[in-house]
């Protein structure tokens, strides 16, 4: 999880919420490291790997590139979208 936080520039709380949502969508699995119980490992599921491949191809075909400075804005925007999706799932009237 700490490596994910470093590479995505997300805070621990935000990253945990995002990973929890990805677990709920069956995109990743989270597991405590058997050798070092302090470490939490995140693995893609088959569905997560397929989703990643589809998204990567779509980005490559579009010619879109994401600079590291833009990555934080993009992840914040995606997080906001996920929050709205979760809100709609829990109570559609709140939208």
ChimeraX attribute file (.defattr): number of C-alpha atoms within 10 A of each C-alpha:
attribute: neighborCount
match mode: 1-to-1
recipient: residues
	/A:1	15
	/A:2	14
	/A:3	9
	/A:4	14
	/A:5	15
	/A:6	11
	/A:7	11
	/A:8	15
	/A:9	18
	/A:10	17
	/A:11	12
	/A:12	14
	/A:13	10
	/A:14	15
	/A:15	19
	/A:16	14
	/A:17	14
	/A:18	18
	/A:19	18
	/A:20	16
	/A:21	17
	/A:22	18
	/A:23	18
	/A:24	11
	/A:25	11
	/A:26	14
	/A:27	20
	/A:28	19
	/A:29	16
	/A:30	15
	/A:31	11
	/A:32	12
	/A:33	12
	/A:34	10
	/A:35	7
	/A:36	8
	/A:37	9
	/A:38	9
	/A:39	13
	/A:40	13
	/A:41	15
	/A:42	16
	/A:43	13
	/A:44	17
	/A:45	15
	/A:46	12
	/A:47	13
	/A:48	18
	/A:49	14
	/A:50	13
	/A:51	13
	/A:52	14
	/A:53	12
	/A:54	11
	/A:55	12
	/A:56	12
	/A:57	11
	/A:58	12
	/A:59	13
	/A:60	10
	/A:61	9
	/A:62	9
	/A:63	8
	/A:64	9
	/A:65	9
	/A:66	9
	/A:67	8
	/A:68	12
	/A:69	9
	/A:70	10
	/A:71	14
	/A:72	14
	/A:73	12
	/A:74	14
	/A:75	17
	/A:76	14
	/A:77	12
	/A:78	13
	/A:79	17
	/A:80	12
	/A:81	12
	/A:82	16
	/A:83	15
	/A:84	15
	/A:85	14
	/A:86	13
	/A:87	14
	/A:88	13
	/A:89	11
	/A:90	10
	/A:91	10
	/A:92	11
	/A:93	8
	/A:94	9
	/A:95	8
